Amino acid sequence: MPNDSAAIDEDAIEALDRDGAICLRGAFATNWVDLAAEGIRRNLEHPSAMFQSFSPEGKGGFYSDIWSRQQIPQFETFARESPAAAIAARCLRIDTVRLLQDTWFAKTPGTQTRTPWHHDNVVLGPFCSVWLSLDQIPREAALEFVRGSHRWTQLFMPANFFESEQDLPAKNLPAVEEFYARYHGQFDIVASNTFSRVPNIEARREDYDILSWDLEPGDCLVFHARTLHGSAGNTLTHDTRRMVTRWVDETAVLAPHGRTVVDRLVAEGFDVDLAVGAPIRGNLFPVISPFT
């Protein structure tokens, strides 16, 4: 597929609207794959304050960092100049997009840690992710989606988030689940009818229409933020690395439970000033016009 968003035909966009996720083959040329891989290598050597290691010691590695383009120039170039912004704009049917986040995920051989089923709801409104595969990843190790779940009426939270605060330390949550619980904020969801527990999809996979694809380097997945997604560990003999950019339009706003994320960014010295219910604005979230 050529490196421009015009190659994303209307059928693909309609599939994204219908199913909540699509796979675009060869959307990124080798130079972009190599640039992202070099950025991850440098980031692992120089982790930011937001760096995460999710795997128990001795059971492989599952690593990620967030908003590290501030110190990794490869990520800044990738976010601003790669096809990602044009892909997001085309899929959201707009001319300009606002970069919400750059992140990456790497699972080394032997890691058993799942990415738990979840969706991304700290921001409400038009919001999509562009996941670039940097390695050959068969579908059993790739990101999976519950087809059409972005059209469900529920907003989901991890099951452990419905427990009282005093119960959480005793749960001794795995690092990856603690991360997702923490970044869903402290909004009082127990008293709200807005949220539902993430269903136990792994226990009843046959009840769900699950989408996944075999991926080659340069393939990317595009999905709506509210599409339930998750992935297995890495039983392969090579790393599985993904470079991810997340994009919103000008109407997307910070959700009521998103204040925790803002507080963490401010504590780490990021220049960010977001209010609950207000549109996403500021230097950390630049506007990119990919067609000009």
MARRO-703920 format. One record per residue (C-alpha): residue in three letters; x, y, z. Coordinates in Angstrom, 3 decimals. Each point is the difference from the previous one (the first is absolute). Layout:
rest = ALA xx = X yy = Y zz = Z;
...
# end
This chain:
rest = MET xx = 0.000 yy = 0.000 zz = 0.000;
rest = PRO xx = 1.413 yy = 3.454 zz = -0.855;
rest = ASN xx = 1.095 yy = 2.287 zz = 2.825;
rest = ASP xx = -2.925 yy = 2.404 zz = -0.213;
rest = SER xx = -3.427 yy = 0.065 zz = 1.538;
rest = ALA xx = -1.710 yy = 0.181 zz = -3.387;
rest = ALA xx = 0.711 yy = -3.724 zz = -0.262;
rest = ILE xx = -2.465 yy = -0.561 zz = 2.858;
rest = ASP xx = -3.162 yy = -0.507 zz = -1.972;
rest = GLU xx = -3.532 yy = 0.664 zz = 1.169;
rest = ASP xx = -0.630 yy = -3.707 zz = 0.565;
rest = ALA xx = 2.793 yy = -0.098 zz = 2.588;
rest = ILE xx = -1.362 yy = 3.042 zz = 1.820;
rest = GLU xx = -3.481 yy = -1.496 zz = 0.013;
rest = ALA xx = 1.456 yy = -3.232 zz = 1.408;
rest = LEU xx = 1.669 yy = 2.016 zz = 2.758;
rest = ASP xx = -3.289 yy = 1.707 zz = 0.807;
rest = ARG xx = -1.821 yy = -3.346 zz = -0.002;
rest = ASP xx = 2.526 yy = -2.306 zz = 1.688;
rest = GLY xx = 2.059 yy = 2.408 zz = 2.082;
rest = ALA xx = 3.372 yy = -1.146 zz = -1.376;
rest = ILE xx = 1.708 yy = -0.539 zz = -3.360;
rest = CYS xx = 3.386 yy = -1.204 zz = -1.244;
rest = LEU xx = 1.840 yy = 2.065 zz = -2.638;
rest = ARG xx = 2.653 yy = -2.014 zz = -1.803;
rest = GLY xx = 3.365 yy = 1.622 zz = -0.722;
rest = ALA xx = -1.179 yy = 3.392 zz = 1.222;
rest = PHE xx = 3.489 yy = 0.975 zz = 1.215;
rest = ALA xx = 3.174 yy = -0.310 zz = -2.083;
rest = THR xx = 3.124 yy = -1.628 zz = 1.435;
rest = ASN xx = 1.581 yy = 3.330 zz = 0.919;
rest = TRP xx = -2.852 yy = 0.739 zz = 2.416;
rest = VAL xx = 0.180 yy = -3.483 zz = 1.509;
rest = ASP xx = 3.759 yy = 0.414 zz = 0.492;
rest = LEU xx = -0.401 yy = 3.493 zz = 1.481;
rest = ALA xx = -2.537 yy = -1.210 zz = 2.566;
rest = ALA xx = 2.161 yy = -3.019 zz = 0.867;
rest = GLU xx = 3.017 yy = 2.252 zz = 0.566;
rest = GLY xx = -2.142 yy = 2.232 zz = 2.213;
rest = ILE xx = -1.044 yy = -2.963 zz = 2.136;
rest = ARG xx = 3.627 yy = -1.126 zz = 0.290;
rest = ARG xx = 1.045 yy = 3.458 zz = 1.192;
rest = ASN xx = -3.006 yy = 0.280 zz = 2.313;
rest = LEU xx = 0.849 yy = -3.307 zz = 1.686;
rest = GLU xx = 3.486 yy = 1.378 zz = 0.654;
rest = HIS xx = -1.401 yy = 3.318 zz = 1.247;
rest = PRO xx = -3.470 yy = -0.609 zz = 1.474;
rest = SER xx = -2.170 yy = 2.966 zz = 0.900;
rest = ALA xx = -1.826 yy = 0.517 zz = 3.284;
rest = MET xx = -3.039 yy = -1.629 zz = -1.638;
rest = PHE xx = 1.832 yy = -3.233 zz = -0.903;
rest = GLN xx = -1.766 yy = -3.232 zz = 0.970;
rest = SER xx = 1.275 yy = -3.559 zz = 0.482;
rest = PHE xx = -2.969 yy = -2.314 zz = 0.274;
rest = SER xx = 1.463 yy = -3.522 zz = 0.236;
rest = PRO xx = 0.956 yy = -1.858 zz = 3.182;
rest = GLU xx = 3.736 yy = -0.486 zz = 0.327;
rest = GLY xx = 1.304 yy = -3.026 zz = -1.876;
rest = LYS xx = -3.066 yy = -0.388 zz = -2.223;
rest = GLY xx = 0.971 yy = 1.962 zz = -3.075;
rest = GLY xx = -0.406 yy = 3.724 zz = -0.467;
rest = PHE xx = -3.016 yy = 2.169 zz = -0.763;
rest = TYR xx = 1.001 yy = 3.660 zz = -0.280;
rest = SER xx = -1.597 yy = 3.285 zz = -0.973;
rest = ASP xx = 0.573 yy = 3.732 zz = 0.229;
rest = ILE xx = -2.392 yy = 2.905 zz = -0.530;
rest = TRP xx = 0.480 yy = 3.512 zz = -1.421;
rest = SER xx = 3.725 yy = -0.737 zz = -0.309;
rest = ARG xx = 0.281 yy = 1.879 zz = -3.309;
rest = GLN xx = 0.974 yy = 2.939 zz = 2.245;
rest = GLN xx = 3.403 yy = -1.637 zz = 0.405;
rest = ILE xx = 0.176 yy = -2.465 zz = -2.904;
rest = PRO xx = 0.320 yy = 1.932 zz = -3.294;
rest = GLN xx = -0.881 yy = -3.071 zz = -2.091;
rest = PHE xx = -3.475 yy = -0.019 zz = 1.560;
rest = GLU xx = -0.495 yy = 3.720 zz = -0.590;
rest = THR xx = 0.860 yy = -0.461 zz = -3.674;
rest = PHE xx = -2.205 yy = -3.066 zz = -0.239;
rest = ALA xx = -2.998 yy = 1.736 zz = 1.546;
rest = ARG xx = 0.244 yy = 3.115 zz = -2.150;
rest = GLU xx = 1.216 yy = -1.352 zz = -3.335;
rest = SER xx = -0.979 yy = -3.668 zz = -0.380;
rest = PRO xx = -3.264 yy = -1.101 zz = -1.681;
rest = ALA xx = -1.627 yy = -0.418 zz = 3.451;
rest = ALA xx = -1.645 yy = 3.444 zz = 0.102;
rest = ALA xx = -1.378 yy = -0.330 zz = -3.538;
rest = ILE xx = -1.344 yy = -3.470 zz = 0.763;
rest = ALA xx = -1.722 yy = 1.268 zz = 3.141;
rest = ALA xx = -1.432 yy = 3.039 zz = -1.772;
rest = ARG xx = -1.351 yy = -2.093 zz = -2.853;
rest = CYS xx = -1.528 yy = -2.524 zz = 2.400;
rest = LEU xx = -1.571 yy = 2.732 zz = 2.132;
rest = ARG xx = -1.191 yy = 1.785 zz = -3.179;
rest = ILE xx = 1.682 yy = 3.292 zz = 0.880;
rest = ASP xx = 2.800 yy = 2.118 zz = -1.495;
rest = THR xx = 2.064 yy = 0.647 zz = 3.137;
rest = VAL xx = 0.571 yy = -2.119 zz = 3.081;
rest = ARG xx = 1.317 yy = 0.637 zz = 3.484;
rest = LEU xx = 2.691 yy = -2.353 zz = 1.306;
rest = LEU xx = -1.174 yy = -1.294 zz = 3.347;
rest = GLN xx = 2.812 yy = -2.383 zz = 0.834;
rest = ASP xx = 3.044 yy = -1.837 zz = -1.257;
rest = THR xx = 0.748 yy = -3.325 zz = 1.620;
rest = TRP xx = 1.504 yy = -3.373 zz = -0.810;
rest = PHE xx = -0.209 yy = -3.561 zz = 1.272;
rest = ALA xx = 2.636 yy = -2.723 zz = -0.125;
rest = LYS xx = -0.329 yy = -3.596 zz = 1.153;
rest = THR xx = 3.121 yy = -2.136 zz = 0.062;
rest = PRO xx = -0.060 yy = -3.778 zz = -0.576;
rest = GLY xx = -1.362 yy = -1.873 zz = 2.990;
rest = THR xx = -2.170 yy = 2.701 zz = 1.493;
rest = GLN xx = -3.274 yy = -1.448 zz = 1.211;
rest = THR xx = -1.546 yy = 3.347 zz = 0.860;
rest = ARG xx = -3.229 yy = 0.743 zz = -1.832;
rest = THR xx = -1.110 yy = 3.436 zz = -0.990;
rest = PRO xx = -3.381 yy = -0.204 zz = 1.740;
rest = TRP xx = -3.223 yy = 0.625 zz = -1.861;
rest = HIS xx = -0.861 yy = 3.683 zz = 0.261;
rest = HIS xx = -0.937 yy = 3.027 zz = -1.989;
rest = ASP xx = 1.363 yy = 3.547 zz = 0.140;
rest = ASN xx = -2.497 yy = 2.389 zz = 1.525;
rest = VAL xx = 1.979 yy = 2.657 zz = 1.876;
rest = VAL xx = -0.811 yy = 2.235 zz = -2.972;
rest = LEU xx = -3.568 yy = 0.127 zz = -1.290;
rest = GLY xx = -0.778 yy = 0.821 zz = -3.622;
rest = PRO xx = 1.511 yy = -0.909 zz = -3.385;
rest = PHE xx = 3.207 yy = -1.826 zz = 0.876;
rest = CYS xx = 1.941 yy = -2.680 zz = -1.889;
rest = SER xx = 3.273 yy = -1.846 zz = 0.389;
rest = VAL xx = 2.472 yy = -0.912 zz = -2.745;
rest = TRP xx = 2.057 yy = -3.043 zz = 1.010;
rest = LEU xx = 3.030 yy = -0.696 zz = -2.206;
rest = SER xx = 1.468 yy = -3.504 zz = 0.161;
rest = LEU xx = 3.814 yy = 0.055 zz = -0.039;
rest = ASP xx = 0.337 yy = -3.788 zz = -0.092;
rest = GLN xx = -1.664 yy = -3.039 zz = -1.478;
rest = ILE xx = -2.818 yy = -0.762 zz = 2.435;
rest = PRO xx = -2.366 yy = -2.942 zz = -0.576;
rest = ARG xx = -3.582 yy = 0.559 zz = 1.033;
rest = GLU xx = 0.332 yy = -2.095 zz = 3.144;
rest = ALA xx = 2.452 yy = 2.609 zz = 1.338;
rest = ALA xx = -1.559 yy = 3.062 zz = -1.647;
rest = LEU xx = -2.507 yy = 2.475 zz = 1.357;
rest = GLU xx = -3.572 yy = -1.331 zz = -0.009;
rest = PHE xx = -3.284 yy = 1.904 zz = -0.126;
rest = VAL xx = -3.600 yy = -0.738 zz = 0.851;
rest = ARG xx = -1.693 yy = 0.860 zz = -3.274;
rest = GLY xx = -2.539 yy = 2.797 zz = 0.340;
rest = SER xx = 0.606 yy = 0.624 zz = 3.714;
rest = HIS xx = 0.636 yy = 3.712 zz = -0.670;
rest = ARG xx = -3.727 yy = 0.225 zz = -0.770;
rest = TRP xx = -1.081 yy = -1.460 zz = 3.315;
rest = THR xx = -1.588 yy = 2.497 zz = 2.374;
rest = GLN xx = 2.277 yy = -0.800 zz = 2.941;
rest = LEU xx = 3.192 yy = 1.663 zz = 1.124;
rest = PHE xx = 2.148 yy = -2.701 zz = 1.572;
rest = MET xx = 2.289 yy = -0.043 zz = 3.002;
rest = PRO xx = 2.252 yy = -2.793 zz = 1.324;
rest = ALA xx = -1.806 yy = -2.273 zz = 2.446;
rest = ASN xx = 2.399 yy = 0.890 zz = 2.821;
rest = PHE xx = -0.951 yy = 3.661 zz = -0.329;
rest = PHE xx = -3.397 yy = -0.730 zz = 1.495;
rest = GLU xx = 1.604 yy = -1.034 zz = 3.284;
rest = SER xx = 0.548 yy = 2.440 zz = 2.854;
rest = GLU xx = 3.342 yy = 1.778 zz = 0.274;
rest = GLN xx = 0.955 yy = -1.832 zz = 3.199;
rest = ASP xx = -0.423 yy = -3.340 zz = -1.766;
rest = LEU xx = 2.319 yy = 0.800 zz = -2.912;
rest = PRO xx = 3.404 yy = -0.399 zz = 1.724;
rest = ALA xx = -1.010 yy = -3.427 zz = 1.292;
rest = LYS xx = -0.722 yy = -1.141 zz = -3.528;
rest = ASN xx = 3.700 yy = 0.196 zz = -0.954;
rest = LEU xx = -0.954 yy = 0.688 zz = -3.621;
rest = PRO xx = 2.356 yy = -0.981 zz = -2.810;
rest = ALA xx = 1.877 yy = 3.069 zz = -1.247;
rest = VAL xx = -1.907 yy = 0.253 zz = -3.260;
rest = GLU xx = -3.388 yy = -0.173 zz = 1.718;
rest = GLU xx = 1.115 yy = 2.506 zz = 2.632;
rest = PHE xx = 1.002 yy = 2.341 zz = -2.833;
rest = TYR xx = -3.402 yy = -0.166 zz = -1.662;
rest = ALA xx = -1.780 yy = 0.405 zz = 3.346;
rest = ARG xx = 2.114 yy = 3.032 zz = 0.909;
rest = TYR xx = -0.470 yy = 1.717 zz = -3.338;
rest = HIS xx = -3.747 yy = -0.297 zz = 0.194;
rest = GLY xx = 0.119 yy = 2.629 zz = 2.714;
rest = GLN xx = -1.811 yy = 0.557 zz = 3.266;
rest = PHE xx = -3.433 yy = 0.988 zz = -1.269;
rest = ASP xx = -2.678 yy = -1.500 zz = 2.243;
rest = ILE xx = -1.334 yy = -2.579 zz = -2.424;
rest = VAL xx = -1.556 yy = -2.156 zz = 2.710;
rest = ALA xx = -2.693 yy = 2.639 zz = 0.422;
rest = SER xx = -0.478 yy = 0.400 zz = -3.747;
rest = ASN xx = -2.017 yy = -1.944 zz = -2.521;
rest = THR xx = 2.329 yy = 1.175 zz = -2.747;
rest = PHE xx = 2.513 yy = -2.825 zz = 0.214;
rest = SER xx = -0.011 yy = -3.777 zz = -0.354;
rest = ARG xx = 2.614 yy = -2.582 zz = 0.907;
rest = VAL xx = 2.131 yy = -1.263 zz = -2.852;
rest = PRO xx = -1.517 yy = -3.403 zz = -0.804;
rest = ASN xx = 2.112 yy = -3.120 zz = 0.554;
rest = ILE xx = 0.585 yy = -0.535 zz = -3.702;
rest = GLU xx = 2.779 yy = -2.567 zz = 0.432;
rest = ALA xx = -2.302 yy = -2.279 zz = 1.988;
rest = ARG xx = -2.694 yy = 0.060 zz = -2.715;
rest = ARG xx = 1.786 yy = 0.749 zz = -3.252;
rest = GLU xx = -2.565 yy = -2.000 zz = -1.943;
rest = ASP xx = -2.639 yy = 2.575 zz = 0.941;
rest = TYR xx = 1.808 yy = 2.823 zz = -1.801;
rest = ASP xx = 0.875 yy = 0.776 zz = -3.596;
rest = ILE xx = 3.741 yy = 0.552 zz = 0.363;
rest = LEU xx = 2.027 yy = 1.666 zz = -2.730;
rest = SER xx = 3.763 yy = -0.424 zz = -0.491;
rest = TRP xx = 2.513 yy = -0.092 zz = -2.840;
rest = ASP xx = 3.404 yy = -1.463 zz = -0.798;
rest = LEU xx = 2.300 yy = 3.036 zz = -0.204;
rest = GLU xx = 3.162 yy = 0.756 zz = -1.941;
rest = PRO xx = 2.328 yy = 2.948 zz = 0.687;
rest = GLY xx = -1.643 yy = 3.095 zz = -1.471;
rest = ASP xx = -3.567 yy = -1.238 zz = 0.481;
rest = CYS xx = -2.110 yy = 2.065 zz = 2.349;
rest = LEU xx = -3.213 yy = -0.354 zz = 1.934;
rest = VAL xx = -2.389 yy = 2.924 zz = 0.309;
rest = PHE xx = -2.721 yy = -0.167 zz = 2.612;
rest = HIS xx = -2.502 yy = 2.128 zz = 1.826;
rest = ALA xx = 0.929 yy = 0.691 zz = 3.599;
rest = ARG xx = -3.136 yy = -1.655 zz = 1.345;
rest = THR xx = 0.569 yy = -3.297 zz = -1.812;
rest = LEU xx = 0.838 yy = -2.612 zz = 2.642;
rest = HIS xx = 3.488 yy = -1.343 zz = -0.661;
rest = GLY xx = 2.710 yy = -2.104 zz = 1.606;
rest = SER xx = 2.835 yy = -2.372 zz = -0.897;
rest = ALA xx = 1.805 yy = -3.093 zz = 1.179;
rest = GLY xx = 3.593 yy = -0.243 zz = 1.189;
rest = ASN xx = 2.897 yy = -0.842 zz = -2.304;
rest = THR xx = 0.749 yy = -3.690 zz = -0.547;
rest = LEU xx = 2.020 yy = 0.751 zz = -3.151;
rest = THR xx = 3.783 yy = -0.027 zz = -0.370;
rest = HIS xx = 0.223 yy = 3.725 zz = -0.800;
rest = ASP xx = -1.214 yy = 3.267 zz = 1.478;
rest = THR xx = -3.417 yy = 1.355 zz = -0.878;
rest = ARG xx = 0.191 yy = 3.811 zz = -0.188;
rest = ARG xx = -2.753 yy = 2.470 zz = -0.824;
rest = MET xx = 0.276 yy = 3.751 zz = -0.527;
rest = VAL xx = -3.247 yy = 1.726 zz = 0.871;
rest = THR xx = -1.370 yy = 3.476 zz = -0.596;
rest = ARG xx = -3.410 yy = 1.088 zz = 1.281;
rest = TRP xx = -2.008 yy = 2.741 zz = -1.644;
rest = VAL xx = -3.065 yy = 2.117 zz = 0.762;
rest = ASP xx = -2.000 yy = 2.714 zz = -1.720;
rest = GLU xx = -0.687 yy = 3.457 zz = 1.382;
rest = THR xx = -3.204 yy = -1.049 zz = 1.778;
rest = ALA xx = 1.524 yy = -2.743 zz = 2.187;
rest = VAL xx = 0.003 yy = 0.833 zz = 3.721;
rest = LEU xx = 1.623 yy = -1.231 zz = 3.195;
rest = ALA xx = -2.302 yy = -2.493 zz = 1.733;
rest = PRO xx = -1.013 yy = 0.503 zz = 3.656;
rest = HIS xx = 2.329 yy = -2.792 zz = 1.119;
rest = GLY xx = 2.942 yy = 1.348 zz = -2.047;
rest = ARG xx = 1.214 yy = 2.448 zz = 2.607;
rest = THR xx = 2.427 yy = -2.604 zz = 1.417;
rest = VAL xx = 1.921 yy = -0.151 zz = -3.279;
rest = VAL xx = 0.308 yy = 3.787 zz = -0.122;
rest = ASP xx = 1.209 yy = 0.115 zz = 3.605;
rest = ARG xx = 2.681 yy = -2.590 zz = -0.768;
rest = LEU xx = 1.182 yy = 1.944 zz = -3.054;
rest = VAL xx = 0.206 yy = 3.228 zz = 1.978;
rest = ALA xx = 1.896 yy = -1.772 zz = 2.801;
rest = GLU xx = 2.539 yy = -1.234 zz = -2.542;
rest = GLY xx = 0.568 yy = 3.500 zz = -1.360;
rest = PHE xx = -2.071 yy = -0.138 zz = -3.184;
rest = ASP xx = -1.484 yy = 3.259 zz = -1.274;
rest = VAL xx = -3.660 yy = -0.919 zz = 0.141;
rest = ASP xx = -3.102 yy = 1.779 zz = 1.253;
rest = LEU xx = -3.172 yy = -1.965 zz = -0.706;
rest = ALA xx = -3.352 yy = 0.306 zz = 1.704;
rest = VAL xx = -2.605 yy = -2.729 zz = 0.322;
rest = GLY xx = -2.567 yy = 0.388 zz = -2.749;
rest = ALA xx = 2.186 yy = 2.421 zz = -1.959;
rest = PRO xx = 1.473 yy = -0.618 zz = -3.477;
rest = ILE xx = 3.523 yy = -1.394 zz = -0.336;
rest = ARG xx = 2.342 yy = 2.976 zz = -0.479;
rest = GLY xx = 3.600 yy = 0.994 zz = 0.704;
rest = ASN xx = 3.554 yy = -0.476 zz = -1.215;
rest = LEU xx = 0.106 yy = -3.669 zz = 0.990;
rest = PHE xx = -2.847 yy = -0.673 zz = -2.439;
rest = PRO xx = 1.012 yy = 1.661 zz = -3.289;
rest = VAL xx = -2.296 yy = 0.443 zz = -2.973;
rest = ILE xx = 1.291 yy = -1.636 zz = -3.173;
rest = SER xx = -1.347 yy = 0.741 zz = -3.476;
rest = PRO xx = 1.265 yy = -2.947 zz = -2.047;
rest = PHE xx = -1.471 yy = 1.127 zz = -3.332;
rest = THR xx = 1.678 yy = 3.431 zz = -0.161;
# end
